[in-house]
């Protein structure tokens, strides 16, 4: 008797950053091709760049069962107890301007008791829908928050700084809840150092007990690390496990390669 074949699940993961589009396709959870990176053309919308990428190899003519998209977009956090989907647009537009015409999306982080609100260009949804049966959009930092926000038994608090797309997302999580979360420009190293130390002090952290953890990559990493160590005893630089992918996408994938 001939055995029934197991259907192949064809997924696509996309990261839409400040300067690049990164694509990683998988078959049944295994990435068997290297990531495909496309430089964004200046002066052209992300959706137009994405539409062009889908017309070129290796994506042209391919339809996916599911597509998960990480979007580098302004994001705000709301305690899950206070969140109502019908209020998402009002809350977001009160905090951020210039996104009134965008779709306001939300992604729940149950383990952290928070909901992430973020803006999404409606054209992006249309482009992805043309090439995938189902889709999921997430803010680019969500895999970072969920991974590094897991409760630990350490008595010290940790302030994390995640460098990506020309900015640093600074966050602190304690008791499975956010104590602080905000994004700052990381163009100038002195400003970045100031932001990290200012939040460290604002949260009442202790230089002899608590820790600053640097994630991602920035050209100023060594200078920032050296100067942080003048004020904080414990500074940890978390190495990138996959040099071909940003840390957020690598954590989202968490898949083997054939």
C-alpha positions as CSV (number, residue, x, y, z in Angstrom):
1,X,0.0,0.0,0.0
2,X,1.4,3.4,-1.0
3,X,1.8,5.8,2.0
4,X,0.2,9.2,1.8
5,X,2.7,11.9,1.3
6,X,3.1,14.5,4.0
7,X,2.2,18.0,2.7
8,X,5.0,20.4,2.6
9,X,4.4,23.7,4.4
10,X,6.0,26.5,2.6
11,X,6.6,29.6,4.8
12,X,8.3,32.9,4.3
13,X,9.7,35.2,6.9
14,X,10.4,38.9,6.0
15,X,12.2,41.6,7.9
16,X,11.4,45.1,6.8
17,X,14.1,47.3,8.2
18,X,15.4,50.8,7.7
19,X,17.6,50.0,4.7
20,X,17.0,46.4,3.8
21,X,14.5,43.7,3.2
22,X,15.5,40.2,4.4
23,X,13.7,37.1,3.2
24,X,14.0,33.6,4.6
25,X,11.9,30.8,3.3
26,X,11.4,27.4,5.0
27,X,10.0,24.0,4.2
28,X,8.3,22.2,7.2
29,X,10.4,24.4,9.6
30,X,13.7,23.9,7.9
31,X,15.6,26.7,6.2
32,X,17.3,25.1,3.2
33,X,18.3,28.3,1.4
34,X,20.4,31.2,2.6
35,X,18.7,34.5,3.5
36,X,17.9,36.8,0.6
37,X,18.8,40.4,1.2
38,X,17.5,43.3,-0.8
39,X,18.7,46.9,-0.4
40,X,15.9,49.4,-0.1
41,X,15.8,52.0,-2.8
42,X,15.7,55.5,-1.4
43,X,12.7,57.7,-2.1
44,X,10.5,54.6,-2.7
45,X,8.0,53.2,-0.2
46,X,8.7,49.9,1.6
47,X,5.6,48.4,-0.1
48,X,6.9,49.4,-3.6
49,X,10.3,47.8,-2.7
50,X,8.6,44.7,-1.5
51,X,6.4,44.4,-4.6
52,X,9.5,44.7,-6.8
53,X,11.4,42.0,-4.8
54,X,8.5,39.6,-5.3
55,X,8.9,40.0,-9.1
56,X,12.6,38.9,-9.1
57,X,14.4,35.7,-8.3
58,X,14.3,33.8,-6.1
59,X,10.7,35.0,-5.1
60,X,9.1,35.4,-8.5
61,X,6.3,33.1,-9.2
62,X,6.4,31.5,-5.7
63,X,3.3,31.4,-3.5
64,X,3.7,30.7,0.3
65,X,1.3,29.0,2.7
66,X,2.1,31.5,5.4
67,X,4.2,34.7,5.7
68,X,5.4,36.3,9.0
69,X,6.7,39.9,8.7
70,X,8.8,41.8,11.2
71,X,8.3,45.5,10.7
72,X,10.6,48.3,12.0
73,X,7.8,50.6,12.9
74,X,7.0,53.0,15.8
75,X,5.7,50.8,18.6
76,X,4.0,51.4,22.0
77,X,3.2,49.0,24.8
78,X,0.0,48.8,26.7
79,X,-0.7,46.7,29.8
80,X,-2.9,43.8,28.7
81,X,-5.4,44.6,31.4
82,X,-6.0,48.0,30.0
83,X,-6.1,47.1,26.3
84,X,-9.2,47.2,24.1
85,X,-8.8,46.6,20.4
86,X,-11.3,49.4,19.6
87,X,-9.0,51.9,21.3
88,X,-5.8,50.9,19.4
89,X,-5.9,53.7,16.8
90,X,-6.8,56.4,19.3
91,X,-4.0,55.4,21.7
92,X,-1.4,55.1,18.9
93,X,-2.3,58.4,17.2
94,X,-2.1,60.2,20.5
95,X,1.5,59.1,21.0
96,X,2.8,59.2,17.4
97,X,2.0,61.6,14.6
98,X,2.2,61.0,10.8
99,X,0.6,57.5,10.8
100,X,-3.0,58.5,10.7
101,X,-3.7,56.6,7.5
102,X,-1.8,53.5,8.5
103,X,-3.4,50.4,9.9
104,X,-3.0,50.1,13.7
105,X,-2.0,46.5,14.5
106,X,-1.5,44.9,17.8
107,X,0.4,41.8,19.0
108,X,-0.2,40.3,22.5
109,X,2.7,39.2,24.7
110,X,0.9,37.1,27.2
111,X,4.0,36.1,29.2
112,X,4.9,39.8,29.7
113,X,1.3,41.0,30.3
114,X,1.5,43.6,27.5
115,X,0.2,44.3,24.1
116,X,2.4,46.0,21.4
117,X,0.7,48.5,19.2
118,X,2.3,49.5,15.9
119,X,1.6,51.2,12.6
120,X,1.5,49.3,9.3
121,X,1.3,50.7,5.8
122,X,-1.9,49.2,4.4
123,X,-0.1,48.6,1.0
124,X,2.3,46.2,2.8
125,X,-0.6,44.0,3.8
126,X,-1.9,44.0,0.2
127,X,1.5,43.0,-1.3
128,X,2.0,40.2,1.2
129,X,-1.6,38.9,0.7
130,X,-0.9,38.6,-3.1
131,X,1.9,36.1,-2.3
132,X,0.8,34.2,0.8
133,X,-2.4,32.5,1.9
134,X,-2.1,33.8,5.5
135,X,0.1,36.4,7.1
136,X,1.2,37.7,10.4
137,X,2.8,41.1,11.1
138,X,4.9,41.8,14.2
139,X,7.0,44.7,15.5
140,X,10.7,44.0,14.9
141,X,11.5,44.0,18.7
142,X,8.9,41.6,19.8
143,X,11.1,38.5,19.5
144,X,13.8,40.4,21.5
145,X,11.3,41.3,24.3
146,X,9.9,37.8,24.6
147,X,13.3,36.1,24.6
148,X,15.2,38.4,27.0
149,X,12.1,39.1,29.1
150,X,11.9,35.5,30.5
151,X,12.0,35.4,34.2
152,X,15.4,34.5,35.8
153,X,16.4,33.7,39.3
154,X,19.1,36.4,39.3
155,X,18.8,39.0,42.1
156,X,20.1,41.7,39.9
157,X,18.0,43.8,37.4
158,X,19.0,44.0,33.8
159,X,18.8,46.9,31.5
160,X,18.9,45.8,27.8
161,X,19.9,47.9,24.9
162,X,19.1,46.5,21.5
163,X,20.9,48.1,18.5
164,X,19.2,47.9,15.1
165,X,18.3,50.1,12.2
166,X,20.2,53.1,13.5
167,X,18.5,53.2,16.9
168,X,18.7,51.5,20.3
169,X,15.6,50.0,22.0
170,X,16.2,50.2,25.7
171,X,14.0,48.1,28.0
172,X,13.9,46.6,31.4
173,X,11.6,43.7,32.5
174,X,11.1,42.5,36.0
175,X,8.6,40.2,37.4
176,X,7.4,39.4,33.9
177,X,6.4,43.0,33.4
178,X,8.0,45.9,31.6
179,X,9.5,48.6,33.9
180,X,10.7,50.7,31.0
181,X,10.7,50.5,27.2
182,X,11.6,53.2,24.7
183,X,13.6,53.7,21.5
184,X,16.3,56.3,20.9
185,X,18.5,57.3,18.0
186,X,21.9,55.6,18.1
187,X,23.6,57.7,15.5
188,X,25.9,59.4,18.0
189,X,27.8,57.3,20.6
190,X,27.8,60.0,23.3
191,X,24.0,60.3,23.1
192,X,23.5,56.5,23.3
193,X,25.7,56.3,26.4
194,X,23.7,59.1,28.0
195,X,20.4,57.4,27.2
196,X,21.5,54.1,28.7
197,X,23.0,55.7,31.9
198,X,20.0,58.0,32.3
199,X,17.5,55.1,32.2
200,X,19.7,53.0,34.5
201,X,19.6,55.9,37.0
202,X,15.9,56.7,36.5
203,X,15.0,53.1,37.4
204,X,17.0,53.2,40.6
205,X,19.5,50.5,39.5
206,X,22.6,50.0,41.5
207,X,26.0,50.2,39.7
208,X,27.5,47.6,42.0
209,X,24.7,45.1,41.7
210,X,22.7,45.5,38.4
211,X,23.7,44.9,34.8
212,X,23.5,46.5,31.4
213,X,23.2,44.0,28.5
214,X,24.0,45.2,25.0
215,X,22.4,43.4,22.1
216,X,22.6,43.6,18.3
217,X,25.3,45.6,16.5
218,X,26.5,49.2,16.3
219,X,29.7,50.7,15.0
220,X,30.2,52.3,18.4
221,X,29.8,49.2,20.5
222,X,33.3,49.0,21.9
223,X,33.4,52.7,22.8
224,X,29.9,52.5,24.5
225,X,31.0,49.3,26.4
226,X,34.2,50.8,27.6
227,X,32.5,54.0,28.9
228,X,29.6,52.1,30.4
229,X,32.1,50.1,32.5
230,X,33.3,53.4,34.1
231,X,29.9,53.7,35.8
232,X,28.4,50.2,35.9
233,X,30.3,47.1,37.1
234,X,28.5,44.6,35.0
235,X,28.2,45.2,31.3
236,X,27.5,42.2,29.0
237,X,27.7,42.2,25.3
238,X,25.6,39.4,23.9
239,X,27.2,37.9,20.8
240,X,25.2,37.5,17.6
241,X,24.7,33.7,17.0
242,X,24.0,34.2,13.2
243,X,26.1,36.8,11.4
244,X,23.8,36.6,8.4
245,X,20.6,37.7,10.2
246,X,19.7,40.4,12.7
247,X,19.1,39.1,16.2
248,X,15.4,39.7,16.1
249,X,14.9,37.6,12.9
250,X,17.2,34.9,14.1
251,X,15.2,34.6,17.3
252,X,11.9,34.6,15.4
253,X,13.1,31.8,13.1
254,X,14.8,29.5,15.7
255,X,14.9,26.9,13.0
256,X,17.5,24.4,11.8
257,X,19.2,24.6,8.5
258,X,19.6,21.6,6.1
